[in-house]
């Protein structure tokens, strides 16, 4: 495809960019002088307190005699341990993600009647407006599915009869609809791209009401619509683990900040998607998969620990893979001893590797998970422990599920939309005076405290 003249970097643009760089630098010492944080972490990697939330909690340390001691990582959704939630799901067919989404949105676990009702709501909303796929998704398909997803979300604003109504019932309706259609927007966007850009066959499968979110993703993605119970179960668990991770992660923080302005749901979620797209956030597991692809070519004997350590050392020395000096999938901004999501992922990765005949590859992952912290400790001065994070395993799991790499981050979004929705609603509930101009216009007969506008 010919490159557009408007996409070229001209000499004039290069000169102007140099001017930006010349006059855009800030003295690094000023960050320390005024105690300014870069992003959501301080220089020691500690989280910066930016708000309060009851939706989830992360624990990575405990206090002993006034001293903070690292401990096994724990993640809680509305007070429930993620490990207990996963363990409580049936071993076969289950709506684990749906239970998780209900818990995050409403603050309590559903009984059977409540869960059945919620599943029916998701099924009702799991459809796109007439001709949406043809007019929006299939026109100008993008090579980046996150951009396609964000564009589709913003376009949904035009199909909503009350897009700017930020009353809680209306926002909840919008959020449940987005939770339901995110898999469709993601997979259909991928199908359109592979057809128009790669010349592959185009097929648009409809979801089935009785299937789980995980099952429907596999159904509409695959040409034969077939999947095994274990495949659906593992994807369901992955969606549970990615649904939420505290209010301080970049995309959730974005959701709070943008929602606090009183903007509409579609704008807030599109902003969160823009944040998640970054390789330091949602795109990390892609780097892990690519790193292992290179490792499998460079390391001849996957059982030879000396060979593995040599490759890991070359990674840190910027002499292997992308020469960035990083072992992707190792370490986390919060967890040090262990990432609870990684522990769960590891167990399910083992079972899936047996079904897929990829046990040797699973063994390589386990050796890297054990050896990498040792190599890092020898080569780097670190302020806390290093362990495998959830991205270390999720990319491997997605590859065993035959998910295309272009969908890795959108699948993350299909899970995290539940957490974003819960945080948006929490922000609006606790914002005090909420801007409701559209709601007031639609329902002029209703008045209540907080109706007045804010600047």
C-alpha positions in Angstrom: 0.0 0.0 0.0 1.4 3.4 -1.0 2.3 5.7 1.8 0.2 8.8 2.0 2.0 12.1 1.5 0.3 13.3 4.6 2.0 10.6 6.7 5.5 11.5 5.6 8.0 13.2 8.0 9.3 16.1 5.9 12.6 17.9 6.6 10.5 20.9 7.8 8.8 18.7 10.3 12.1 17.3 11.5 13.4 20.8 12.0 10.3 21.8 14.0 10.6 18.6 16.1 14.1 19.5 17.0 12.8 22.9 18.2 10.3 21.1 20.4 13.0 18.9 21.9 15.3 21.9 22.4 12.7 23.9 24.3 10.7 21.1 25.9 13.2 19.7 28.3 12.7 20.1 32.1 15.6 19.9 34.5 15.4 16.4 36.1 16.5 17.8 39.5 13.3 19.9 39.6 11.2 16.7 39.9 13.1 15.9 43.1 13.1 19.5 44.4 9.4 19.9 44.2 8.6 16.2 44.9 6.8 15.8 41.6 5.9 12.2 40.7 6.3 10.9 37.1 3.2 9.0 36.4 1.6 7.1 39.3 4.8 5.9 41.0 7.5 7.8 42.9 11.2 7.3 42.3 11.3 4.2 44.5 8.3 2.6 42.7 5.8 3.2 45.5 2.3 4.0 44.4 1.1 7.6 44.6 -2.2 8.0 46.5 -4.5 9.7 44.1 -8.0 8.7 45.3 -10.1 6.2 47.3 -12.0 3.2 46.1 -13.9 0.3 47.6 -13.9 -1.7 44.4 -10.6 -3.6 44.8 -7.5 -3.8 47.0 -4.0 -4.9 46.4 -1.7 -6.2 49.1 2.0 -6.7 48.6 3.4 -6.1 52.0 2.6 -6.2 55.7 3.8 -4.1 58.7 5.9 -5.8 61.3 7.2 -3.6 64.2 6.6 -0.5 62.1 8.6 -1.9 59.2 7.0 -2.7 55.8 7.8 -6.3 54.9 7.1 -7.7 51.4 4.7 -10.6 51.4 2.9 -12.9 48.9 0.7 -10.7 46.7 -3.1 -10.6 47.2 -5.8 -9.1 45.1 -9.3 -8.5 46.4 -12.5 -7.6 44.5 -15.0 -6.0 46.8 -13.3 -7.7 49.7 -13.2 -11.2 48.1 -9.8 -12.8 47.3 -9.4 -13.4 43.6 -8.0 -16.8 44.4 -11.1 -17.7 46.4 -13.3 -16.4 43.6 -11.5 -18.5 41.0 -11.6 -21.5 43.3 -15.3 -21.2 43.9 -16.1 -21.4 40.1 -17.3 -24.8 38.9 -14.6 -26.9 37.2 -16.5 -27.1 33.9 -19.0 -24.7 32.4 -19.1 -21.5 34.4 -19.9 -17.8 34.1 -16.9 -16.7 36.1 -16.4 -13.4 34.3 -20.1 -12.6 34.6 -20.1 -13.3 38.3 -17.0 -11.1 38.6 -18.6 -8.2 36.6 -21.7 -8.3 38.8 -19.5 -8.2 41.9 -17.5 -5.3 40.7 -20.5 -3.3 39.6 -22.9 -3.9 42.5 -20.5 -4.7 45.4 -21.9 -8.1 46.3 -21.9 -11.6 44.9 -25.1 -12.5 43.0 -27.5 -15.3 44.0 -28.7 -17.6 41.2 -31.7 -15.4 40.4 -29.6 -12.3 40.2 -26.9 -13.9 38.1 -29.5 -15.3 35.7 -31.0 -11.8 35.3 -27.6 -10.2 34.8 -26.7 -12.8 32.1 -30.0 -12.1 30.4 -29.2 -8.4 30.4 -25.8 -9.0 28.8 -27.4 -11.3 26.2 -30.0 -8.7 25.4 -27.3 -6.0 24.9 -24.9 -8.3 23.0 -25.9 -7.0 19.6 -24.8 -4.0 17.5 -26.9 -1.4 15.8 -28.2 -2.2 12.3 -25.5 -2.0 9.7 -22.9 -1.0 12.4 -20.5 -3.7 11.3 -20.8 -2.7 7.6 -20.8 1.1 8.1 -18.3 1.5 11.0 -16.2 -1.5 11.5 -15.6 -2.6 7.9 -14.8 0.9 6.6 -11.1 2.0 6.9 -10.1 -1.0 9.1 -7.1 -0.3 11.2 -4.1 -2.5 11.8 -4.3 -1.7 15.5 -7.4 -3.3 17.1 -7.3 -0.9 20.1 -7.8 2.1 17.8 -10.6 0.2 16.1 -12.2 -0.5 19.4 -11.9 3.1 20.6 -13.4 4.4 17.4 -16.3 2.0 17.7 -16.9 3.0 21.3 -17.0 6.7 20.4 -19.3 6.0 17.5 -21.8 4.3 19.8 -22.4 7.7 21.2 -24.3 8.5 18.0 -26.6 5.5 18.4 -27.5 6.4 22.0 -30.7 8.4 22.6 -29.4 9.8 25.9 -25.6 9.7 25.5 -24.9 12.7 27.9 -27.2 11.6 30.6 -24.8 10.8 33.5 -27.5 9.7 36.0 -26.5 6.4 37.6 -29.3 4.3 36.0 -28.3 5.6 32.5 -24.6 5.2 33.0 -25.1 1.7 34.3 -27.2 0.9 31.2 -24.4 2.2 29.0 -21.7 0.3 30.9 -23.6 -3.1 30.8 -24.1 -2.6 27.0 -20.4 -1.9 26.6 -19.4 -4.9 28.6 -21.7 -7.0 26.4 -20.5 -5.7 23.0 -16.7 -5.3 23.6 -16.0 -8.8 22.4 -18.0 -8.1 19.2 -16.3 -4.8 18.5 -12.9 -6.4 19.1 -13.3 -9.6 17.1 -15.3 -8.1 14.2 -12.6 -5.4 13.9 -10.0 -8.1 13.6 -12.0 -10.0 11.1 -12.4 -6.9 8.9 -8.7 -6.1 9.1 -7.5 -9.6 8.2 -9.9 -9.7 5.3 -9.2 -6.3 3.7 -5.4 -6.1 4.5 -4.4 -9.8 4.5 -6.8 -11.2 2.0 -8.3 -13.8 4.4 -11.8 -15.1 4.3 -14.4 -12.8 6.0 -16.8 -14.4 8.4 -19.0 -12.6 11.0 -20.5 -15.1 13.4 -23.3 -14.1 15.7 -23.0 -14.8 19.5 -25.3 -17.3 21.2 -27.3 -16.1 24.2 -26.7 -19.2 26.3 -22.9 -19.0 26.0 -20.6 -17.3 28.4 -18.6 -14.2 27.4 -15.5 -16.4 27.0 -17.3 -19.0 24.9 -18.7 -16.3 22.7 -15.3 -14.8 22.1 -14.0 -18.2 20.9 -17.1 -18.9 18.9 -17.2 -15.6 16.9 -13.4 -15.7 16.4 -13.0 -19.2 14.9 -14.1 -20.1 11.4 -15.7 -23.3 12.6 -17.0 -21.8 15.9 -15.6 -24.8 17.8 -13.8 -24.8 21.2 -13.1 -27.2 24.0 -14.5 -26.8 27.5 -10.9 -26.3 28.9 -10.2 -23.6 26.3 -13.4 -21.7 27.4 -12.6 -22.3 31.1 -9.1 -20.9 30.8 -10.2 -17.8 28.9 -13.0 -17.3 31.4 -10.4 -17.3 34.2 -8.2 -14.9 32.3 -11.1 -12.5 31.9 -11.7 -12.7 35.7 -8.1 -12.0 36.5 -7.9 -9.0 34.2 -11.3 -7.5 35.1 -9.9 -5.2 37.8 -6.7 -4.2 39.5 -7.1 -1.3 41.9 -7.8 2.4 41.1 -4.2 3.3 40.7 -3.4 1.6 37.4 -3.1 3.9 34.4 -6.3 3.1 32.6 -8.5 3.0 35.7 -7.0 6.3 36.9 -7.8 7.7 33.5 -11.4 6.6 33.9 -11.6 8.4 37.2 -10.0 11.6 36.0 -12.1 11.8 32.8 -15.3 10.9 34.6 -14.7 13.6 37.2 -15.2 16.2 34.4 -18.8 15.1 33.9 -18.2 13.8 30.4 -20.2 11.0 28.8 -19.5 7.3 29.2 -18.2 6.8 25.7 -15.6 9.5 26.0 -14.4 8.2 29.4 -14.1 4.6 28.2 -12.4 5.7 24.9 -9.8 7.5 27.1 -9.2 4.4 29.2 -8.7 2.4 26.0 -6.1 4.9 24.9 -4.2 4.4 28.1 -4.5 0.6 28.0 -3.1 0.5 24.5 0.4 1.6 25.8 3.0 -1.2 25.8 3.8 -0.4 29.4 0.2 -1.3 30.3 -2.0 -3.5 28.2 0.5 -4.4 25.6 3.1 -6.0 27.9 2.1 -9.6 27.2 2.8 -9.1 23.5 6.4 -8.3 24.4 6.7 -11.5 26.4 5.5 -13.6 23.6 7.9 -12.0 21.1 10.8 -12.3 23.6 10.1 -16.0 24.0 9.8 -16.5 20.3 13.4 -15.1 20.0 14.5 -17.1 23.0 13.3 -20.4 21.5 15.4 -19.6 18.4 18.6 -18.7 20.4 18.5 -21.3 23.1 19.1 -24.7 21.5 18.4 -26.8 24.6 15.4 -25.6 26.5 16.3 -27.7 29.5 19.9 -26.3 29.8 19.8 -23.8 32.6 23.2 -22.4 31.7 22.0 -21.6 28.2 18.9 -20.0 29.5 20.8 -17.9 32.0 23.2 -16.8 29.3 20.3 -15.6 27.1 18.7 -13.8 30.1 22.0 -12.1 30.8 22.3 -10.9 27.2 18.8 -9.5 27.5 19.8 -7.4 30.5 23.1 -6.4 28.7 21.0 -5.1 25.7 22.5 -7.8 23.4 19.4 -9.9 22.7 15.9 -9.5 21.4 15.0 -5.8 21.2 18.2 -4.6 23.0 16.0 -2.8 25.6 17.7 -4.3 28.6 14.5 -5.9 29.9 13.3 -9.4 30.7 9.6 -8.9 29.8 7.0 -10.4 32.2 9.3 -10.2 35.2 8.6 -7.7 38.0 5.7 -5.6 38.8 5.1 -2.0 40.0 3.3 -3.2 43.1 4.0 -6.9 43.7 7.4 -8.1 44.7 7.2 -11.6 46.2 4.5 -12.8 43.8 1.6 -11.7 41.6 -1.5 -13.6 42.7 -2.9 -13.5 39.1 0.4 -15.1 37.9 0.1 -17.9 40.4 -3.4 -18.7 39.1 -2.4 -18.3 35.4 0.5 -20.7 35.9 -1.8 -23.5 37.1 -4.1 -23.2 34.2 -1.3 -22.8 31.7 0.0 -26.2 32.8 -3.3 -27.9 32.1 -3.8 -26.2 28.8 -0.2 -27.0 27.7 -0.9 -30.7 28.2 -4.1 -30.5 26.0 -2.2 -28.6 23.3 1.0 -30.8 23.4 3.1 -27.8 24.4 4.5 -29.1 27.7 8.1 -28.5 26.6 7.3 -24.9 26.1 5.6 -24.7 29.4 8.8 -26.2 31.0 10.8 -23.4 29.4 8.5 -20.8 30.9 8.8 -22.3 34.3 12.6 -22.3 34.1 12.7 -18.7 33.0 10.3 -17.8 35.9 12.7 -19.4 38.4 16.0 -18.3 36.9 15.2 -14.7 35.8 15.0 -13.3 39.3 18.4 -14.7 40.1 19.9 -13.2 37.0 18.3 -9.8 37.6 19.6 -9.8 41.2 23.1 -10.4 40.0 23.0 -7.8 37.3 20.8 -5.0 38.7 20.5 -3.1 42.0 16.8 -3.5 42.8 14.7 -2.0 45.6 12.3 -4.9 45.9 11.9 -8.5 44.9 11.2 -9.6 41.3 8.8 -12.3 40.3 6.8 -13.3 37.2 3.8 -11.1 36.6 0.4 -11.9 35.0 1.7 -10.9 31.5 4.4 -13.5 31.7 1.7 -16.2 31.4 -1.2 -14.5 29.7 0.5 -14.2 26.3 1.5 -17.9 26.5 -2.1 -18.9 27.3 -3.5 -16.7 24.5 -1.1 -18.3 22.0 -2.3 -21.8 23.1 -5.9 -20.6 22.6 -4.9 -19.6 19.0 -5.8 -16.0 19.7 -4.1 -13.7 17.2 -1.6 -11.3 18.7 -3.6 -8.3 17.4 -6.4 -9.3 19.9 -4.2 -9.7 23.0 -4.8 -6.2 24.3 -8.4 -5.9 23.1 -9.2 -9.1 25.1 -7.6 -7.4 28.1 -10.1 -4.5 27.4 -13.0 -7.0 27.2 -12.2 -7.9 30.8 -11.2 -4.5 32.2 -14.3 -2.8 30.9 -16.0 -4.3 33.9 -13.6 -2.6 36.3 -13.6 0.7 34.4 -17.4 0.7 34.5 -17.4 0.1 38.3 -14.9 2.9 38.8 -16.8 5.3 36.6 -20.0 4.7 38.6 -18.1 5.0 41.9 -16.6 8.3 40.7 -20.0 9.7 39.7 -21.7 8.6 43.0 -19.0 10.3 45.1 -18.5 13.4 43.0 -21.0 15.4 45.0 -22.7 17.7 42.5 -23.0 15.7 39.3 -23.6 17.5 36.0 -26.8 16.1 34.5 -27.8 18.6 31.7 -29.1 15.9 29.4 -31.0 14.1 32.1 -32.6 17.4 33.2 -33.7 18.1 29.6 -35.2 14.7 29.2 -36.9 14.7 32.6 -37.7 18.3 33.4 -40.3 17.2 35.9 -37.7 15.6 38.2 -35.6 17.6 40.6 -33.2 16.5 43.3 -30.1 17.7 45.1 -27.0 18.0 42.9 -28.9 18.8 39.7 -27.2 22.2 39.2 -24.3 22.5 36.8 -20.7 23.0 37.7 -18.0 24.8 35.8 
